Amino acid sequence: MRTTLDIDDPVLRELKRLQTKEGKSLGRLVSDLLARALKEDAAPTPTAPPVWIAKPMGARVNLSDKEAVHRALDR
């Protein structure tokens, strides 16, 4: 497919340098570079695993008092 692009001069110079280095036509080089950029952009970015945060809560009843423990369990 043919199309027209407006490319800044510094970018065009770099593309022509790459064209010479890789031995590709300018159109093929630009198409390959755009395809690579689009593929990288579409790839999901890895997310950090969730961080487990815990803090000591302590007992809500006196654990040495059996009656208090039984009352708490019966609720």
Distance bins in CASP14 RR format, pairs under 12 A and 6 or more apart:
PFRMAT RR
TARGET T0000
AUTHOR 0000-0000-0000
RMODE 2
METHOD distances of the structure
MODEL  1
1 27 0 0 0 0 0 1 0 0 0 0 0
1 31 0 0 0 0 1 0 0 0 0 0 0
2 27 0 0 0 0 1 0 0 0 0 0 0
2 31 0 0 0 0 0 1 0 0 0 0 0
3 27 0 0 0 0 1 0 0 0 0 0 0
3 30 0 0 0 0 1 0 0 0 0 0 0
3 31 0 0 0 0 0 1 0 0 0 0 0
3 34 0 0 0 0 0 1 0 0 0 0 0
4 27 0 0 0 0 0 1 0 0 0 0 0
4 30 0 0 0 0 0 1 0 0 0 0 0
5 11 0 0 0 0 1 0 0 0 0 0 0
5 12 0 0 0 0 1 0 0 0 0 0 0
5 15 0 0 0 0 0 1 0 0 0 0 0
5 26 0 0 0 0 0 1 0 0 0 0 0
5 27 0 0 0 0 1 0 0 0 0 0 0
5 30 1 0 0 1 0 0 0 0 0 0 0
5 31 0 0 0 0 0 1 0 0 0 0 0
5 33 0 0 0 0 0 1 0 0 0 0 0
5 34 0 0 0 0 1 0 0 0 0 0 0
6 12 0 0 0 0 1 0 0 0 0 0 0
7 13 0 0 0 0 1 0 0 0 0 0 0
7 14 0 0 0 0 1 0 0 0 0 0 0
7 15 1 0 0 1 0 0 0 0 0 0 0
7 16 0 0 0 0 0 1 0 0 0 0 0
7 26 0 0 0 0 1 0 0 0 0 0 0
7 27 0 0 0 0 0 1 0 0 0 0 0
7 29 0 0 0 0 0 1 0 0 0 0 0
7 30 0 0 0 0 1 0 0 0 0 0 0
7 33 0 0 0 0 0 1 0 0 0 0 0
7 34 0 0 0 0 0 1 0 0 0 0 0
8 14 0 0 0 0 1 0 0 0 0 0 0
8 15 0 0 0 0 0 1 0 0 0 0 0
9 15 0 0 0 0 0 1 0 0 0 0 0
9 16 0 0 0 0 0 1 0 0 0 0 0
10 16 0 0 0 0 0 1 0 0 0 0 0
10 17 0 0 0 0 0 1 0 0 0 0 0
11 17 0 0 0 0 0 1 0 0 0 0 0
11 18 0 0 0 0 0 1 0 0 0 0 0
11 26 0 0 0 0 0 1 0 0 0 0 0
11 29 0 0 0 0 0 1 0 0 0 0 0
11 30 0 0 0 0 1 0 0 0 0 0 0
11 33 0 0 0 0 0 1 0 0 0 0 0
12 18 0 0 0 0 0 1 0 0 0 0 0
12 19 0 0 0 0 0 1 0 0 0 0 0
12 26 0 0 0 0 1 0 0 0 0 0 0
12 27 0 0 0 0 0 1 0 0 0 0 0
12 29 0 0 0 0 0 1 0 0 0 0 0
12 30 0 0 0 0 1 0 0 0 0 0 0
13 19 0 0 0 0 0 1 0 0 0 0 0
13 20 0 0 0 0 0 1 0 0 0 0 0
13 26 0 0 0 0 0 1 0 0 0 0 0
14 20 0 0 0 0 0 1 0 0 0 0 0
14 21 0 0 0 0 0 1 0 0 0 0 0
14 26 0 0 0 0 0 1 0 0 0 0 0
14 29 0 0 0 0 0 1 0 0 0 0 0
14 30 0 0 0 0 0 1 0 0 0 0 0
14 33 0 0 0 0 0 1 0 0 0 0 0
15 21 0 0 0 0 0 1 0 0 0 0 0
15 22 0 0 0 0 0 1 0 0 0 0 0
15 24 0 0 0 0 0 1 0 0 0 0 0
15 25 0 0 0 0 0 1 0 0 0 0 0
15 26 1 0 0 1 0 0 0 0 0 0 0
15 27 0 0 0 0 1 0 0 0 0 0 0
15 28 0 0 0 0 0 1 0 0 0 0 0
15 29 1 0 0 1 0 0 0 0 0 0 0
15 30 1 0 0 1 0 0 0 0 0 0 0
15 31 0 0 0 0 0 1 0 0 0 0 0
15 32 0 0 0 0 0 1 0 0 0 0 0
15 33 0 0 0 0 1 0 0 0 0 0 0
15 34 0 0 0 0 0 1 0 0 0 0 0
16 22 0 0 0 0 0 1 0 0 0 0 0
16 23 0 0 0 0 0 1 0 0 0 0 0
16 24 0 0 0 0 0 1 0 0 0 0 0
16 25 0 0 0 0 0 1 0 0 0 0 0
16 26 1 0 0 1 0 0 0 0 0 0 0
16 27 0 0 0 0 0 1 0 0 0 0 0
16 29 0 0 0 0 1 0 0 0 0 0 0
16 30 0 0 0 0 0 1 0 0 0 0 0
17 23 0 0 0 0 0 1 0 0 0 0 0
17 26 0 0 0 0 0 1 0 0 0 0 0
17 29 0 0 0 0 0 1 0 0 0 0 0
18 24 0 0 0 0 1 0 0 0 0 0 0
18 25 0 0 0 0 0 1 0 0 0 0 0
18 26 0 0 0 0 1 0 0 0 0 0 0
18 27 0 0 0 0 0 1 0 0 0 0 0
18 28 0 0 0 0 0 1 0 0 0 0 0
18 29 1 0 1 0 0 0 0 0 0 0 0
18 30 0 0 0 0 1 0 0 0 0 0 0
18 32 0 0 0 0 1 0 0 0 0 0 0
18 33 0 0 0 0 1 0 0 0 0 0 0
19 25 1 0 0 1 0 0 0 0 0 0 0
19 26 1 0 1 0 0 0 0 0 0 0 0
19 27 0 0 0 0 1 0 0 0 0 0 0
19 28 0 0 0 0 1 0 0 0 0 0 0
19 29 1 0 1 0 0 0 0 0 0 0 0
19 30 0 0 0 0 1 0 0 0 0 0 0
19 32 0 0 0 0 0 1 0 0 0 0 0
19 33 0 0 0 0 0 1 0 0 0 0 0
20 26 0 0 0 0 0 1 0 0 0 0 0
20 29 0 0 0 0 1 0 0 0 0 0 0
21 29 0 0 0 0 1 0 0 0 0 0 0
22 28 0 0 0 0 1 0 0 0 0 0 0
22 29 1 0 0 1 0 0 0 0 0 0 0
22 30 0 0 0 0 0 1 0 0 0 0 0
22 32 0 0 0 0 1 0 0 0 0 0 0
22 33 0 0 0 0 0 1 0 0 0 0 0
23 29 0 0 0 0 1 0 0 0 0 0 0
23 32 0 0 0 0 0 1 0 0 0 0 0
24 30 0 0 0 0 1 0 0 0 0 0 0
24 31 0 0 0 0 1 0 0 0 0 0 0
24 32 1 0 0 1 0 0 0 0 0 0 0
24 33 0 0 0 0 0 1 0 0 0 0 0
25 31 0 0 0 0 1 0 0 0 0 0 0
25 32 0 0 0 0 0 1 0 0 0 0 0
26 32 0 0 0 0 0 1 0 0 0 0 0
26 33 0 0 0 0 0 1 0 0 0 0 0
27 33 0 0 0 0 1 0 0 0 0 0 0
27 34 0 0 0 0 1 0 0 0 0 0 0
27 35 0 0 0 0 0 1 0 0 0 0 0
28 34 0 0 0 0 0 1 0 0 0 0 0
28 35 0 0 0 0 0 1 0 0 0 0 0
29 35 0 0 0 0 0 1 0 0 0 0 0
29 36 0 0 0 0 0 1 0 0 0 0 0
30 36 0 0 0 0 0 1 0 0 0 0 0
30 37 0 0 0 0 0 1 0 0 0 0 0
31 37 0 0 0 0 0 1 0 0 0 0 0
31 38 0 0 0 0 0 1 0 0 0 0 0
32 38 0 0 0 0 0 1 0 0 0 0 0
32 39 0 0 0 0 0 1 0 0 0 0 0
33 39 0 0 0 0 0 1 0 0 0 0 0
33 40 0 0 0 0 0 1 0 0 0 0 0
34 40 0 0 0 0 0 1 0 0 0 0 0
34 41 0 0 0 0 0 1 0 0 0 0 0
35 41 0 0 0 0 0 1 0 0 0 0 0
35 42 0 0 0 0 0 1 0 0 0 0 0
36 42 0 0 0 0 0 1 0 0 0 0 0
36 43 0 0 0 0 0 1 0 0 0 0 0
37 43 0 0 0 0 0 1 0 0 0 0 0
59 65 0 0 0 0 0 1 0 0 0 0 0
59 68 0 0 0 0 1 0 0 0 0 0 0
59 69 0 0 0 0 1 0 0 0 0 0 0
59 72 0 0 0 0 1 0 0 0 0 0 0
60 68 0 0 0 0 1 0 0 0 0 0 0
60 69 0 0 0 0 0 1 0 0 0 0 0
60 71 0 0 0 0 0 1 0 0 0 0 0
60 72 1 0 0 1 0 0 0 0 0 0 0
60 73 0 0 0 0 0 1 0 0 0 0 0
60 75 0 0 0 0 0 1 0 0 0 0 0
61 67 0 0 0 0 1 0 0 0 0 0 0
61 68 1 0 1 0 0 0 0 0 0 0 0
61 69 1 0 1 0 0 0 0 0 0 0 0
61 70 0 0 0 0 1 0 0 0 0 0 0
61 71 1 0 0 1 0 0 0 0 0 0 0
61 72 1 0 1 0 0 0 0 0 0 0 0
61 73 0 0 0 0 1 0 0 0 0 0 0
61 74 0 0 0 0 0 1 0 0 0 0 0
61 75 0 0 0 0 0 1 0 0 0 0 0
62 68 1 0 1 0 0 0 0 0 0 0 0
62 69 1 0 0 1 0 0 0 0 0 0 0
62 70 0 0 0 0 0 1 0 0 0 0 0
62 71 0 0 0 0 0 1 0 0 0 0 0
62 72 0 0 0 0 1 0 0 0 0 0 0
63 69 1 0 0 1 0 0 0 0 0 0 0
63 70 0 0 0 0 0 1 0 0 0 0 0
63 72 0 0 0 0 1 0 0 0 0 0 0
63 73 0 0 0 0 0 1 0 0 0 0 0
65 71 0 0 0 0 1 0 0 0 0 0 0
65 72 0 0 0 0 1 0 0 0 0 0 0
66 72 0 0 0 0 0 1 0 0 0 0 0
66 73 0 0 0 0 0 1 0 0 0 0 0
67 73 0 0 0 0 0 1 0 0 0 0 0
67 74 0 0 0 0 0 1 0 0 0 0 0
68 74 0 0 0 0 0 1 0 0 0 0 0
68 75 0 0 0 0 0 1 0 0 0 0 0
69 75 0 0 0 0 0 1 0 0 0 0 0
END
